[in-house]
Amino acid sequence: MEASGRRTNMREYGWQSFKGFIFRNPAVVDQQEPRVDDGDENTERGNWTSKKEYILSMIGYAVGLGNIWRFPYLAYKNGGGAFLIPYFVMLVVVGIPLFFLESALGQFCSQGPVNVWRAVPLIQGIGVAMVVVSVIVSIYYNVIIAYSLYYMFASMQCPLPWSGCSSCDGSNCSTAPEGAGALVTNWTRENSSCSSIQTPSELYWDKVALQRSSGLDETGPVVWHLALCLLLTSIIVTAALIKGIKSSGKVVYFTATFPYVVIVILLIRGVTLEGAKDGIEFYIGSQSNLTKLTEVQVWKDAATQTFYSLSIGWGGLIALASYNNFHNNVFKDSFVVTLTNAGTSVLAGFAIFSILGHMAHVYKTPVSKVVKEGFGLAFIAYPDALSKLPISPLWSILFFFMLLTVGLDSQFAGIEVITTCLLDAFPTVFKSKHALLTVTLCSVLYLLGLPCVTRAGVYWVTLIDQFIASWVLLFLVLLEIIAICYIYGGNRFIKDIEMMIGMKTSTFWLWWRACWFFITPCIVVFLLISTVVYFEPPNYGGIPYPDWGMTLGWCMIAFALMWIPVVAGYKLIKAKGNPWKRLKSLCSPSEEWHPYLDVHRGDRYSEERCHRRNNSKNKAEVNLNAISSSWL
């Protein structure tokens, strides 16, 4: 009766059984799942409607806010054009190999970042940790998108509200060139009263946009204009993901391409401005300092930027690739996306520094005095520079709309990681309720993001970014490489890839073996050790975090990583046999590890071979039990 009940439930949700394998009835799928089309190869999970949608989604995920505000600053700080040498070296030995590995892993088994670890069940907690990191990062990333949305709306007035001191109402505000000298030297402040001389853009960011408090201890009320912008961004994300990749794949045609239009427009406008040459030379020109290549910090920054700009270790690459057709050329895609990402960073740098050079010319000050990193560049220095241009509202709207679209693409993939894992883990519960799942998830993330739009919100955003989006990802990626190359087996993984893209020569795989087995893990270990050894407590605007804030940061790290030992311990307890046998079985692929569709499994993962393997395991268990009984 119990088995009959299960079969009834399976038929109710559209499941069918054939030769011991379970499939979905396409007729039922079409009625219940908006994520699946008639032409999909995988009639249960669905596939990308076209190759273009996958490529654009991957580019949108990889090209994020860090390409716009982090790469130009790092290039300026580390020798200008000289920085491109270590950057592209790290792209080749770290970025592309890891991008290729994660994409191939997701495409092979058509599963999200949790279920892919059926390849090595012992460390399936890596996938859970990736999902936890994606949840936490999605909270504050949505807030940064809300900042961009607010500034875009604020730009719809002439003159721009940060172009003069009237909106700031502060005696410490100055638009004079001598005031700009204090822009950087006096940027570190004791509290939000801003006793030093500041430009209007700084005061607008602190007093109007953020209404920033004196520190994390002073939470203050919710800043309602930011809360409303956060709500609007959540609605946009929900609408784009309401049908999964079927709807987000259409949205990325605009969100993944429009930023390039704006970058080109800003670049053309920037290079025509007086002083633009100084900015470009400062970025990547005659002032390039090749002696910087002898400094370890430069190579560390290049590796870190490559690592984070490609979104490796977040689980998004695995999730997006899992919706590919099985024989998609994931090798070629990896090169297209990674090189596009690198080119975008370089191109954005020209657009940014050409206009900052003009700002330095207007202020009669060196370019080094107007360059900031992160929030300072995106929401202080660059808006200030745009306010000096003719038709400044137009350029400001374009810039912040570009930040909005760039951020939305990355947010789409972050949410897709979570929904994919839930759908794979609980198919009978969520498959026909994808819209409800998306709305619920985005609503929860909105509520969790409200502390980040209080007057202490920017301190929360910085805290999460410093602790979660740093060495936690390095640790996860290191375990990922060890698991695939040394436990599952790098050569076995290569054979899996060849099942998808065709046989390759041993010479072809020589470079990838060198990277996966030695070069890449060594660099990741170096980054991990240097990040921990040279760890500096986070601060914002020179304001240190209280002890309880630092403790909370370490607790977030512990919460993300604890799933690795917890899941491993749970699986060891549930496994059968003595401790060594349990460990050995959990370090071997589970019975569910194989290409999703039977037609793609071939001889290596055929049903008959699985039966033979199970029979041999059962015989071994019987023999082991007999030996144990005889000794007893």
GIZI-V377508 format. One record per pair of residues at least 6 apart in sequence whose ideal C-beta (glycine too) atoms are under 6 Angstrom apart, sorted by the first residue. I is the first residue (numbers start at 1). J is the second residue. D is the distance in whole Angstrom. If there is no record, write none. Layout:
((I	J	D) (I	J	D))
This chain:
((13	428	5) (14	24	5) (14	25	5) (14	28	3) (14	29	6) (15	22	6) (15	24	6) (16	23	5) (16	25	5) (21	598	6) (24	43	6) (24	44	4) (26	43	5) (29	36	5) (29	43	6) (32	432	4) (33	431	6) (34	243	4) (35	46	4) (35	244	4) (35	246	5) (35	434	6) (36	46	4) (40	46	5) (40	47	4) (41	47	5) (41	325	5) (47	323	5) (47	325	6) (48	54	4) (48	245	6) (48	249	6) (48	323	5) (49	249	6) (53	249	3) (56	252	4) (56	256	4) (57	252	5) (57	320	6) (58	320	6) (58	337	5) (59	256	5) (59	337	6) (59	340	5) (60	252	5) (60	255	6) (60	256	4) (60	409	3) (61	311	6) (61	316	5) (61	410	6) (61	413	4) (62	310	5) (62	311	5) (62	337	6) (62	341	4) (63	341	6) (63	344	5) (64	410	4) (65	407	6) (66	308	6) (66	309	5) (67	309	6) (67	344	5) (67	345	5) (67	348	6) (68	348	5) (69	374	6) (69	377	5) (69	378	5) (71	305	6) (71	345	4) (72	349	4) (72	352	5) (73	373	4) (74	301	5) (74	305	6) (75	83	4) (75	349	6) (76	283	6) (76	371	6) (78	292	5) (78	298	4) (78	301	6) (79	288	6) (79	289	4) (79	292	3) (80	284	5) (80	287	6) (80	288	4) (81	284	4) (81	288	4) (82	288	5) (82	289	6) (82	290	5) (82	292	5) (82	293	6) (86	298	6) (86	299	5) (86	302	4) (87	302	4) (90	302	5) (90	303	4) (90	306	4) (91	306	5) (91	342	6) (93	515	6) (93	519	5) (94	303	6) (94	306	6) (94	520	6) (94	523	5) (95	306	4) (95	310	5) (95	338	6) (96	338	5) (97	515	4) (97	520	5) (98	312	5) (99	310	5) (99	334	5) (99	338	5) (100	334	4) (102	317	4) (102	318	5) (103	317	5) (103	321	4) (103	330	5) (103	334	6) (104	330	5) (104	497	5) (105	116	5) (105	318	6) (106	318	4) (106	321	4) (106	322	4) (107	321	4) (107	324	5) (107	330	5) (108	496	5) (109	116	6) (110	322	5) (110	596	4) (111	322	6) (111	424	6) (112	319	5) (112	322	6) (112	420	4) (112	421	4) (112	424	5) (113	127	4) (113	130	5) (113	315	4) (113	318	4) (114	127	4) (114	128	6) (114	421	5) (115	424	5) (116	318	6) (117	124	4) (117	127	5) (118	590	5) (118	592	5) (118	593	4) (119	488	5) (119	589	5) (119	593	5) (120	483	5) (120	487	5) (120	488	5) (121	571	6) (121	586	5) (121	590	5) (122	568	5) (122	586	4) (122	587	5) (123	483	5) (124	567	5) (125	563	4) (125	564	4) (125	567	3) (125	568	6) (126	476	6) (126	479	5) (128	563	4) (129	476	6) (129	560	5) (129	561	6) (129	563	5) (129	564	6) (130	315	4) (131	421	5) (132	560	5) (133	468	6) (133	560	5) (134	314	6) (134	315	6) (134	414	5) (134	417	4) (134	418	6) (136	468	5) (137	469	6) (138	414	4) (138	445	6) (139	445	6) (139	448	5) (139	449	5) (140	452	6) (140	461	5) (140	464	5) (141	411	6) (142	233	6) (142	449	6) (143	449	5) (143	452	4) (143	461	6) (145	233	5) (145	407	4) (146	226	6) (146	229	4) (146	230	4) (146	233	5) (148	400	5) (148	403	4) (148	404	5) (149	229	4) (149	233	6) (149	404	6) (150	229	5) (151	400	5) (152	397	6) (152	400	4) (152	401	5) (154	161	6) (155	393	5) (155	396	4) (155	397	5) (158	393	5) (160	387	5) (160	392	5) (160	396	6) (161	167	5) (162	200	5) (162	201	4) (162	204	4) (162	383	6) (163	387	4) (164	200	6) (165	173	4) (165	200	5) (168	200	6) (168	203	4) (170	203	6) (172	194	6) (172	197	6) (172	198	6) (173	200	6) (173	203	5) (174	197	5) (177	363	5) (177	364	5) (179	197	5) (180	363	4) (180	365	5) (182	196	6) (182	197	4) (183	199	6) (184	369	5) (186	196	3) (188	542	3) (189	541	6) (191	214	4) (192	212	5) (192	214	5) (199	384	6) (201	380	5) (201	383	5) (201	384	4) (202	380	5) (205	379	5) (205	380	5) (206	212	5) (210	458	5) (211	223	5) (211	455	5) (213	220	5) (213	455	4) (213	456	5) (215	543	5) (216	456	5) (216	459	4) (216	545	6) (216	546	6) (216	549	5) (217	546	6) (219	454	5) (219	456	5) (220	454	6) (220	455	3) (222	453	6) (222	454	5) (223	453	5) (226	453	4) (227	453	5) (230	449	6) (230	453	6) (234	442	5) (234	446	4) (237	411	6) (237	442	6) (238	438	6) (238	439	6) (238	442	4) (240	248	5) (240	251	4) (240	412	6) (241	248	5) (241	415	6) (241	438	5) (242	435	5) (242	438	6) (244	434	6) (245	323	5) (248	412	5) (255	405	4) (255	408	5) (255	409	5) (256	409	6) (258	405	5) (259	402	5) (259	405	5) (259	406	5) (262	398	5) (262	402	4) (263	347	6) (263	348	6) (263	351	5) (266	351	4) (267	350	6) (267	351	4) (270	276	5) (270	351	6) (270	354	3) (270	355	4) (271	354	5) (273	358	4) (274	361	6) (275	357	5) (275	358	4) (275	361	3) (276	354	4) (276	357	5) (276	358	6) (278	357	4) (278	367	6) (279	353	4) (279	354	5) (279	356	5) (279	357	2) (279	367	6) (280	353	6) (280	354	6) (281	287	5) (282	367	4) (283	349	5) (283	353	4) (292	298	5) (300	530	6) (303	523	6) (303	527	6) (309	341	6) (313	473	4) (313	476	5) (313	477	4) (315	417	4) (316	413	4) (316	417	5) (319	416	5) (319	417	5) (319	420	4) (326	500	6) (326	600	5) (327	500	6) (329	501	5) (331	501	6) (355	385	5) (356	370	5) (356	385	6) (357	367	6) (359	370	5) (359	385	4) (360	367	4) (360	370	5) (362	388	5) (370	381	5) (372	381	5) (386	392	6) (386	395	5) (386	396	5) (389	395	5) (419	437	6) (422	430	6) (423	430	5) (430	437	5) (451	460	6) (452	460	5) (452	461	5) (459	540	5) (462	538	6) (462	540	5) (463	553	5) (466	538	4) (467	553	4) (467	556	5) (467	557	6) (468	556	6) (471	528	6) (471	531	4) (472	557	6) (472	560	5) (474	524	6) (474	527	5) (474	528	4) (477	524	6) (478	524	5) (481	521	5) (484	493	6) (485	516	5) (485	517	5) (487	587	5) (490	516	6) (490	517	6) (494	509	6) (571	586	6) (572	582	5) (575	582	4) (575	585	6) (594	601	5) (594	605	4) (595	601	5))
